[in-house]
Amino acid sequence: MTIWPFVLVRRPNPSARLLNHERIHLRQQLELGLLPFYIWYFAEYGYYRLRGLRHYDAYRAIRFEREAFANDENLDYLKSRPFWGFLSK
């Protein structure tokens, strides 16, 4: 879980992929601002839940998660990521 500027993990040695995923969220939060990020994040989650998606599917449908999951294996993604890159996912 990421709450700018911290990445909170359960395991003592998180994978590079997980850290990259969370760093993508850090960038999103920095660009959008912490409060607007979380308002948007939970609004999208609620929208997808109201549309009938189950928890995990609603979580994966959130645009911030779509960007992070689509690019978490690319450890160089943040070097070339466009500003507000979550809008293109």
N, C-alpha and C positions, 0 to 999 in steps of 0.2 A: 504494500500500500504506500502511496506517496501523498504526503502533505508538505508542500513546498516549505522549506528547502530539504525536507527529510524523506528518506526512503526507509520504510519500516519493513523488516523481513522476519520470518519465523526461524528460518534455518541459519546456522552460523556461516555457511559458505554458499551464498546464492550463486546461481549460474550467471554467466555473462549475458545470456539471453534475457533472463529475468531482470537483471540490473538495467539492461538496455531498454526493455519494455517500460520500466519505471522511470528511467531518465527521459523517455519520450513524454511521459505524463508530466514530469517536472517542467519540460519546455512548454508544454501546453498551458500549464498553470501560470508560468511566468508570462507568457504572451497574453493570456486572457485575464489574468488576475485570479486570485484564489477564490474569492466569493463568487464571481460570475462563473468560473469553471465548475464549481460544485453545484450551483443552481442549475446550470445547463445540463450537467452530468445527471443529476437526479431527476430533472424534468424529462430528459430523454428516456431514462430508465422507467419512470412512471408511465410515460406515453406507451412504451412498448409492452409494459405489463397490462395496461388497460386494453391494448389491442389483442391480448390473449396469449402473449409469449410467456413461457415459463421463465423463472429467475435467470438461469444461465443463458438462455437465448436472448433475453432482454438485455442482459449485461454485455453480451458479445455484439449486440446491435448498436450500442452507443458509439457515436462517431469517434470519440476519443479512444475507445478500445479498438475499434476497427483499424485506426491508424497504427496504434501501438502493436497489435497482433500482426498486422500486415508487414511490419518492419522490424520486429524485435530480433530477428536473426541477422539482420544487416547491421553489424556493429559500427558501420560508417554512416548510417542514415542521418544522424543528427548533423553531420558536417555539411550535408547538401539539402537538408530539409527546408522546404519553403516556409515562409512566415504563415502562420495559421494553416499548416499543412493538413490539419484534421478536417478542414472543409472540403478537401478533394477526395475523401474516403467515404 
